[in-house]
Amino acid sequence: VSQSRYHVGVIGVAVIVGMLSIQVIRWFGIRTIYGEPIKIVPKPFSMGQVYGGLIFGFGWAITGACPGPLFIQIGAGFWAVWVTLLSAIGGTWVYGYVRERLPH
């Protein structure tokens, strides 16, 4: 199995398990360990979610890594990944700088 199909499979299974877990919580009225009801509040949709997802996805596709394994790749000697890491840090800084002016 190719690595990309493996990742799609892992993400697909995670989505299915998440969906089933939410349904089980709703069907059986499962509560927290403190006896409080679990409330799942719907979140409002924003086009910023689409734009952010596209930017994150393109970055992931171009670099071949999500943020977590960057450190592993650097440790394994893939020095070009430093560019990706510094870009991720720079992108985080830029977001923090312009955050107040973005539609959330």
N, CA, C and O atoms as a GROMACS GRO file, in nm:
protein
  416
    1VAL      N    1   0.085  -0.118   0.000
    1VAL     CA    2   0.000   0.000   0.000
    1VAL      C    3   0.090   0.124   0.000
    1VAL      O    4   0.184   0.135   0.079
    2SER      N    5   0.059   0.216  -0.090
    2SER     CA    6   0.139   0.338  -0.096
    2SER      C    7   0.115   0.422   0.030
    2SER      O    8   0.013   0.410   0.097
    3GLN      N    9   0.213   0.506   0.059
    3GLN     CA   10   0.205   0.586   0.182
    3GLN      C   11   0.085   0.680   0.180
    3GLN      O   12   0.021   0.700   0.283
    4SER      N   13   0.054   0.739   0.062
    4SER     CA   14  -0.058   0.833   0.058
    4SER      C   15  -0.191   0.761   0.080
    4SER      O   16  -0.280   0.814   0.146
    5ARG      N   17  -0.205   0.639   0.026
    5ARG     CA   18  -0.328   0.564   0.050
    5ARG      C   19  -0.338   0.522   0.196
    5ARG      O   20  -0.447   0.516   0.251
    6TYR      N   21  -0.225   0.494   0.258
    6TYR     CA   22  -0.223   0.461   0.400
    6TYR      C   23  -0.274   0.579   0.483
    6TYR      O   24  -0.357   0.562   0.573
    7HIS      N   25  -0.224   0.700   0.452
    7HIS     CA   26  -0.268   0.819   0.525
    7HIS      C   27  -0.417   0.845   0.506
    7HIS      O   28  -0.488   0.878   0.601
    8VAL      N   29  -0.465   0.829   0.384
    8VAL     CA   30  -0.607   0.848   0.358
    8VAL      C   31  -0.688   0.747   0.439
    8VAL      O   32  -0.793   0.780   0.493
    9GLY      N   33  -0.639   0.624   0.447
    9GLY     CA   34  -0.708   0.521   0.525
    9GLY      C   35  -0.712   0.555   0.673
    9GLY      O   36  -0.815   0.539   0.738
   10VAL      N   37  -0.600   0.602   0.727
   10VAL     CA   38  -0.594   0.639   0.869
   10VAL      C   39  -0.690   0.753   0.897
   10VAL      O   40  -0.766   0.748   0.994
   11ILE      N   41  -0.688   0.856   0.814
   11ILE     CA   42  -0.777   0.970   0.834
   11ILE      C   43  -0.923   0.928   0.818
   11ILE      O   44  -1.009   0.971   0.894
   12GLY      N   45  -0.950   0.842   0.718
   12GLY     CA   46  -1.086   0.793   0.697
   12GLY      C   47  -1.139   0.716   0.817
   12GLY      O   48  -1.253   0.736   0.859
   13VAL      N   49  -1.055   0.628   0.873
   13VAL     CA   50  -1.096   0.552   0.991
   13VAL      C   51  -1.119   0.647   1.109
   13VAL      O   52  -1.214   0.628   1.186
   14ALA      N   53  -1.034   0.749   1.124
   14ALA     CA   54  -1.051   0.845   1.234
   14ALA      C   55  -1.184   0.920   1.221
   14ALA      O   56  -1.252   0.942   1.320
   15VAL      N   57  -1.220   0.958   1.099
   15VAL     CA   58  -1.347   1.028   1.077
   15VAL      C   59  -1.464   0.937   1.112
   15VAL      O   60  -1.559   0.979   1.178
   16ILE      N   61  -1.458   0.813   1.068
   16ILE     CA   62  -1.567   0.718   1.095
   16ILE      C   63  -1.580   0.692   1.246
   16ILE      O   64  -1.691   0.692   1.299
   17VAL      N   65  -1.467   0.669   1.314
   17VAL     CA   66  -1.470   0.646   1.458
   17VAL      C   67  -1.526   0.768   1.531
   17VAL      O   68  -1.604   0.754   1.625
   18GLY      N   69  -1.488   0.888   1.488
   18GLY     CA   70  -1.540   1.010   1.548
   18GLY      C   71  -1.690   1.023   1.530
   18GLY      O   72  -1.762   1.057   1.624
   19MET      N   73  -1.737   0.996   1.408
   19MET     CA   74  -1.881   1.004   1.381
   19MET      C   75  -1.959   0.904   1.465
   19MET      O   76  -2.061   0.938   1.524
   20LEU      N   77  -1.910   0.781   1.471
   20LEU     CA   78  -1.978   0.678   1.550
   20LEU      C   79  -1.976   0.712   1.699
   20LEU      O   80  -2.074   0.690   1.769
   21SER      N   81  -1.865   0.766   1.747
   21SER     CA   82  -1.855   0.803   1.888
   21SER      C   83  -1.956   0.910   1.925
   21SER      O   84  -2.020   0.901   2.030
   22ILE      N   85  -1.971   1.010   1.840
   22ILE     CA   86  -2.069   1.117   1.865
   22ILE      C   87  -2.210   1.059   1.868
   22ILE      O   88  -2.290   1.096   1.954
   23GLN      N   89  -2.240   0.968   1.774
   23GLN     CA   90  -2.374   0.908   1.772
   23GLN      C   91  -2.400   0.825   1.897
   23GLN      O   92  -2.510   0.830   1.952
   24VAL      N   93  -2.300   0.748   1.942
   24VAL     CA   94  -2.317   0.667   2.063
   24VAL      C   95  -2.343   0.757   2.184
   24VAL      O   96  -2.427   0.727   2.268
   25ILE      N   97  -2.269   0.868   2.192
   25ILE     CA   98  -2.290   0.963   2.303
   25ILE      C   99  -2.433   1.016   2.300
   25ILE      O  100  -2.497   1.027   2.404
   26ARG      N  101  -2.483   1.048   2.182
   26ARG     CA  102  -2.620   1.102   2.170
   26ARG      C  103  -2.725   0.994   2.198
   26ARG      O  104  -2.819   1.018   2.273
   27TRP      N  105  -2.708   0.874   2.138
   27TRP     CA  106  -2.807   0.768   2.153
   27TRP      C  107  -2.825   0.725   2.298
   27TRP      O  108  -2.938   0.706   2.345
   28PHE      N  109  -2.714   0.709   2.369
   28PHE     CA  110  -2.720   0.655   2.504
   28PHE      C  111  -2.713   0.762   2.613
   28PHE      O  112  -2.714   0.729   2.731
   29GLY      N  113  -2.707   0.889   2.574
   29GLY     CA  114  -2.704   0.997   2.672
   29GLY      C  115  -2.586   0.986   2.767
   29GLY      O  116  -2.599   1.013   2.886
   30ILE      N  117  -2.471   0.948   2.715
   30ILE     CA  118  -2.352   0.928   2.798
   30ILE      C  119  -2.313   1.061   2.864
   30ILE      O  120  -2.320   1.168   2.804
   31ARG      N  121  -2.272   1.050   2.989
   31ARG     CA  122  -2.233   1.167   3.068
   31ARG      C  123  -2.084   1.163   3.099
   31ARG      O  124  -2.018   1.061   3.080
   32THR      N  125  -2.033   1.275   3.148
   32THR     CA  126  -1.893   1.281   3.190
   32THR      C  127  -1.874   1.200   3.318
   32THR      O  128  -1.972   1.153   3.376
   33ILE      N  129  -1.750   1.182   3.362
   33ILE     CA  130  -1.726   1.108   3.486
   33ILE      C  131  -1.782   1.180   3.607
   33ILE      O  132  -1.796   1.121   3.714
   34TYR      N  133  -1.816   1.309   3.591
   34TYR     CA  134  -1.875   1.387   3.700
   34TYR      C  135  -2.027   1.389   3.691
   34TYR      O  136  -2.093   1.455   3.772
   35GLY      N  137  -2.085   1.316   3.594
   35GLY     CA  138  -2.229   1.307   3.581
   35GLY      C  139  -2.293   1.419   3.500
   35GLY      O  140  -2.416   1.426   3.491
   36GLU      N  141  -2.212   1.506   3.442
   36GLU     CA  142  -2.266   1.617   3.363
   36GLU      C  143  -2.297   1.568   3.221
   36GLU      O  144  -2.224   1.485   3.167
   37PRO      N  145  -2.404   1.619   3.162
   37PRO     CA  146  -2.433   1.581   3.024
   37PRO      C  147  -2.327   1.636   2.929
   37PRO      O  148  -2.274   1.745   2.949
   38ILE      N  149  -2.297   1.558   2.826
   38ILE     CA  150  -2.200   1.602   2.725
   38ILE      C  151  -2.276   1.682   2.621
   38ILE      O  152  -2.369   1.632   2.558
   39LYS      N  153  -2.237   1.807   2.605
   39LYS     CA  154  -2.302   1.896   2.509
   39LYS      C  155  -2.211   1.914   2.388
   39LYS      O  156  -2.095   1.953   2.402
   40ILE      N  157  -2.264   1.886   2.271
   40ILE     CA  158  -2.190   1.906   2.147
   40ILE      C  159  -2.253   2.025   2.077
   40ILE      O  160  -2.360   2.013   2.017
   41VAL      N  161  -2.187   2.138   2.085
   41VAL     CA  162  -2.240   2.263   2.032
   41VAL      C  163  -2.196   2.278   1.886
   41VAL      O  164  -2.076   2.272   1.858
   42PRO      N  165  -2.290   2.297   1.793
   42PRO     CA  166  -2.251   2.317   1.654
   42PRO      C  167  -2.172   2.447   1.637
   42PRO      O  168  -2.202   2.549   1.700
   43LYS      N  169  -2.071   2.442   1.554
   43LYS     CA  170  -1.988   2.560   1.531
   43LYS      C  171  -2.033   2.629   1.402
   43LYS      O  172  -2.066   2.562   1.304
   44PRO      N  173  -2.034   2.762   1.402
   44PRO     CA  174  -2.074   2.832   1.279
   44PRO      C  175  -1.970   2.812   1.169
   44PRO      O  176  -1.850   2.807   1.195
   45PHE      N  177  -2.019   2.803   1.046
   45PHE     CA  178  -1.930   2.787   0.932
   45PHE      C  179  -1.870   2.921   0.894
   45PHE      O  180  -1.935   3.025   0.903
   46SER      N  181  -1.744   2.917   0.851
   46SER     CA  182  -1.675   3.036   0.804
   46SER      C  183  -1.589   2.998   0.685
   46SER      O  184  -1.528   2.892   0.684
   47MET      N  185  -1.585   3.083   0.584
   47MET     CA  186  -1.500   3.056   0.467
   47MET      C  187  -1.353   3.054   0.508
   47MET      O  188  -1.270   2.996   0.436
   48GLY      N  189  -1.319   3.114   0.621
   48GLY     CA  190  -1.182   3.109   0.670
   48GLY      C  191  -1.137   2.965   0.696
   48GLY      O  192  -1.019   2.933   0.683
   49GLN      N  193  -1.231   2.879   0.733
   49GLN     CA  194  -1.199   2.738   0.754
   49GLN      C  195  -1.158   2.673   0.622
   49GLN      O  196  -1.065   2.592   0.619
   50VAL      N  197  -1.225   2.708   0.515
   50VAL     CA  198  -1.192   2.655   0.384
   50VAL      C  199  -1.054   2.706   0.340
   50VAL      O  200  -0.970   2.629   0.296
   51TYR      N  201  -1.034   2.836   0.352
   51TYR     CA  202  -0.905   2.894   0.312
   51TYR      C  203  -0.790   2.838   0.395
   51TYR      O  204  -0.686   2.802   0.341
   52GLY      N  205  -0.809   2.831   0.525
   52GLY     CA  206  -0.705   2.776   0.612
   52GLY      C  207  -0.676   2.630   0.580
   52GLY      O  208  -0.560   2.588   0.577
   53GLY      N  209  -0.781   2.554   0.555
   53GLY     CA  210  -0.762   2.412   0.519
   53GLY      C  211  -0.687   2.397   0.388
   53GLY      O  212  -0.602   2.309   0.375
   54LEU      N  213  -0.719   2.482   0.291
   54LEU     CA  214  -0.649   2.476   0.163
   54LEU      C  215  -0.501   2.512   0.178
   54LEU      O  216  -0.414   2.446   0.122
   55ILE      N  217  -0.474   2.616   0.253
   55ILE     CA  218  -0.334   2.657   0.274
   55ILE      C  219  -0.258   2.546   0.347
   55ILE      O  220  -0.147   2.511   0.308
   56PHE      N  221  -0.318   2.491   0.453
   56PHE     CA  222  -0.254   2.383   0.527
   56PHE      C  223  -0.234   2.262   0.436
   56PHE      O  224  -0.127   2.201   0.436
   57GLY      N  225  -0.336   2.227   0.359
   57GLY     CA  226  -0.327   2.111   0.269
   57GLY      C  227  -0.222   2.128   0.161
   57GLY      O  228  -0.148   2.035   0.131
   58PHE      N  229  -0.216   2.247   0.101
   58PHE     CA  230  -0.113   2.271   0.000
   58PHE      C  231   0.027   2.263   0.061
   58PHE      O  232   0.118   2.206   0.001
   59GLY      N  233   0.043   2.319   0.179
   59GLY     CA  234   0.172   2.311   0.246
   59GLY      C  235   0.210   2.167   0.276
   59GLY      O  236   0.325   2.128   0.260
   60TRP      N  237   0.114   2.090   0.320
   60TRP     CA  238   0.137   1.949   0.350
   60TRP      C  239   0.175   1.875   0.222
   60TRP      O  240   0.267   1.793   0.222
   61ALA      N  241   0.102   1.903   0.113
   61ALA     CA  242   0.129   1.835  -0.014
   61ALA      C  243   0.266   1.872  -0.070
   61ALA      O  244   0.337   1.786  -0.122
   62ILE      N  245   0.303   1.998  -0.061
   62ILE     CA  246   0.431   2.043  -0.117
   62ILE      C  247   0.548   1.988  -0.036
   62ILE      O  248   0.649   1.945  -0.094
   63THR      N  249   0.535   1.988   0.096
   63THR     CA  250   0.647   1.945   0.180
   63THR      C  251   0.646   1.796   0.210
   63THR      O  252   0.750   1.739   0.244
   64GLY      N  253   0.532   1.732   0.197
   64GLY     CA  254   0.522   1.590   0.227
   64GLY      C  255   0.518   1.560   0.375
   64GLY      O  256   0.544   1.447   0.416
   65ALA      N  257   0.485   1.659   0.457
   65ALA     CA  258   0.480   1.635   0.601
   65ALA      C  259   0.386   1.732   0.669
   65ALA      O  260   0.375   1.848   0.632
   66CYS      N  261   0.316   1.681   0.770
   66CYS     CA  262   0.242   1.770   0.858
   66CYS      C  263   0.341   1.821   0.963
   66CYS      O  264   0.453   1.770   0.970
   67PRO      N  265   0.303   1.918   1.044
   67PRO     CA  266   0.400   1.980   1.134
   67PRO      C  267   0.471   1.886   1.231
   67PRO      O  268   0.589   1.906   1.259
   68GLY      N  269   0.404   1.785   1.283
   68GLY     CA  270   0.465   1.697   1.382
   68GLY      C  271   0.593   1.627   1.336
   68GLY      O  272   0.695   1.636   1.404
   69PRO      N  273   0.591   1.558   1.222
   69PRO     CA  274   0.709   1.485   1.178
   69PRO      C  275   0.824   1.571   1.126
   69PRO      O  276   0.930   1.518   1.093
   70LEU      N  277   0.806   1.701   1.120
   70LEU     CA  278   0.916   1.786   1.072
   70LEU      C  279   1.042   1.764   1.156
   70LEU      O  280   1.153   1.757   1.103
   71PHE      N  281   1.024   1.755   1.287
   71PHE     CA  282   1.139   1.738   1.376
   71PHE      C  283   1.205   1.602   1.355
   71PHE      O  284   1.327   1.588   1.366
   72ILE      N  285   1.124   1.501   1.326
   72ILE     CA  286   1.178   1.368   1.299
   72ILE      C  287   1.259   1.371   1.169
   72ILE      O  288   1.367   1.312   1.162
   73GLN      N  289   1.207   1.438   1.068
   73GLN     CA  290   1.278   1.447   0.941
   73GLN      C  291   1.410   1.522   0.958
   73GLN      O  292   1.512   1.484   0.900
   74ILE      N  293   1.409   1.628   1.035
   74ILE     CA  294   1.533   1.702   1.061
   74ILE      C  295   1.632   1.612   1.135
   74ILE      O  296   1.750   1.608   1.101
   75GLY      N  297   1.584   1.539   1.235
   75GLY     CA  298   1.669   1.448   1.309
   75GLY      C  299   1.725   1.335   1.224
   75GLY      O  300   1.832   1.283   1.251
   76ALA      N  301   1.649   1.298   1.119
   76ALA     CA  302   1.695   1.192   1.030
   76ALA      C  303   1.794   1.244   0.926
   76ALA      O  304   1.846   1.167   0.844
   77GLY      N  305   1.820   1.374   0.928
   77GLY     CA  306   1.920   1.430   0.838
   77GLY      C  307   1.867   1.495   0.712
   77GLY      O  308   1.945   1.528   0.622
   78PHE      N  309   1.736   1.513   0.702
   78PHE     CA  310   1.679   1.582   0.586
   78PHE      C  311   1.684   1.732   0.612
   78PHE      O  312   1.587   1.792   0.657
   79TRP      N  313   1.798   1.790   0.583
   79TRP     CA  314   1.824   1.930   0.619
   79TRP      C  315   1.736   2.029   0.544
   79TRP      O  316   1.713   2.139   0.594
   80ALA      N  317   1.685   1.993   0.428
   80ALA     CA  318   1.597   2.083   0.353
   80ALA      C  319   1.467   2.110   0.429
   80ALA      O  320   1.398   2.208   0.402
   81VAL      N  321   1.433   2.023   0.523
   81VAL     CA  322   1.311   2.038   0.600
   81VAL      C  323   1.319   2.160   0.692
   81VAL      O  324   1.216   2.210   0.738
   82TRP      N  325   1.440   2.209   0.718
   82TRP     CA  326   1.454   2.333   0.796
   82TRP      C  327   1.376   2.447   0.731
   82TRP      O  328   1.318   2.531   0.800
   83VAL      N  329   1.375   2.449   0.598
   83VAL     CA  330   1.299   2.553   0.526
   83VAL      C  331   1.151   2.541   0.561
   83VAL      O  332   1.084   2.641   0.585
   84THR      N  333   1.101   2.418   0.564
   84THR     CA  334   0.960   2.396   0.598
   84THR      C  335   0.933   2.438   0.742
   84THR      O  336   0.833   2.504   0.768
   85LEU      N  337   1.020   2.400   0.833
   85LEU     CA  338   1.001   2.435   0.973
   85LEU      C  339   1.002   2.587   0.993
   85LEU      O  340   0.916   2.642   1.061
   86LEU      N  341   1.098   2.653   0.933
   86LEU     CA  342   1.105   2.799   0.946
   86LEU      C  343   0.985   2.866   0.880
   86LEU      O  344   0.936   2.968   0.929
   87SER      N  345   0.937   2.809   0.770
   87SER     CA  346   0.817   2.863   0.705
   87SER      C  347   0.694   2.846   0.795
   87SER      O  348   0.610   2.936   0.803
   88ALA      N  349   0.684   2.731   0.862
   88ALA     CA  350   0.572   2.708   0.953
   88ALA      C  351   0.576   2.807   1.070
   88ALA      O  352   0.474   2.862   1.109
   89ILE      N  353   0.695   2.829   1.123
   89ILE     CA  354   0.710   2.925   1.233
   89ILE      C  355   0.676   3.066   1.183
   89ILE      O  356   0.608   3.142   1.252
   90GLY      N  357   0.724   3.100   1.064
   90GLY     CA  358   0.694   3.232   1.006
   90GLY      C  359   0.546   3.250   0.981
   90GLY      O  360   0.491   3.357   1.007
   91GLY      N  361   0.480   3.146   0.929
   91GLY     CA  362   0.336   3.153   0.906
   91GLY      C  363   0.257   3.172   1.034
   91GLY      O  364   0.158   3.245   1.038
   92THR      N  365   0.302   3.105   1.140
   92THR     CA  366   0.237   3.120   1.270
   92THR      C  367   0.254   3.262   1.322
   92THR      O  368   0.160   3.320   1.377
   93TRP      N  369   0.371   3.318   1.304
   93TRP     CA  370   0.397   3.455   1.348
   93TRP      C  371   0.310   3.554   1.269
   93TRP      O  372   0.251   3.646   1.327
   94VAL      N  373   0.303   3.536   1.137
   94VAL     CA  374   0.222   3.626   1.054
   94VAL      C  375   0.075   3.618   1.095
   94VAL      O  376   0.008   3.720   1.106
   95TYR      N  377   0.026   3.496   1.119
   95TYR     CA  378  -0.113   3.482   1.163
   95TYR      C  379  -0.135   3.557   1.294
   95TYR      O  380  -0.234   3.630   1.308
   96GLY      N  381  -0.045   3.540   1.389
   96GLY     CA  382  -0.058   3.611   1.516
   96GLY      C  383  -0.058   3.762   1.498
   96GLY      O  384  -0.125   3.834   1.571
   97TYR      N  385   0.018   3.810   1.401
   97TYR     CA  386   0.028   3.954   1.374
   97TYR      C  387  -0.100   4.009   1.312
   97TYR      O  388  -0.143   4.118   1.348
   98VAL      N  389  -0.163   3.934   1.219
   98VAL     CA  390  -0.281   3.983   1.146
   98VAL      C  391  -0.412   3.926   1.200
   98VAL      O  392  -0.518   3.956   1.145
   99ARG      N  393  -0.407   3.847   1.304
   99ARG     CA  394  -0.524   3.777   1.354
   99ARG      C  395  -0.642   3.869   1.384
   99ARG      O  396  -0.756   3.836   1.350
  100GLU      N  397  -0.616   3.981   1.446
  100GLU     CA  398  -0.725   4.072   1.483
  100GLU      C  399  -0.795   4.132   1.362
  100GLU      O  400  -0.909   4.177   1.374
  101ARG      N  401  -0.731   4.134   1.248
  101ARG     CA  402  -0.790   4.194   1.127
  101ARG      C  403  -0.858   4.089   1.038
  101ARG      O  404  -0.917   4.124   0.936
  102LEU      N  405  -0.850   3.962   1.076
  102LEU     CA  406  -0.910   3.856   0.995
  102LEU      C  407  -1.054   3.828   1.039
  102LEU      O  408  -1.087   3.842   1.157
  103PRO      N  409  -1.139   3.789   0.943
  103PRO     CA  410  -1.277   3.753   0.980
  103PRO      C  411  -1.278   3.615   1.045
  103PRO      O  412  -1.240   3.517   0.981
  104HIS      N  413  -1.321   3.606   1.169
  104HIS     CA  414  -1.329   3.478   1.238
  104HIS      C  415  -1.473   3.441   1.260
  104HIS      O  416  -1.502   3.336   1.317
   0.00000   0.00000   0.00000
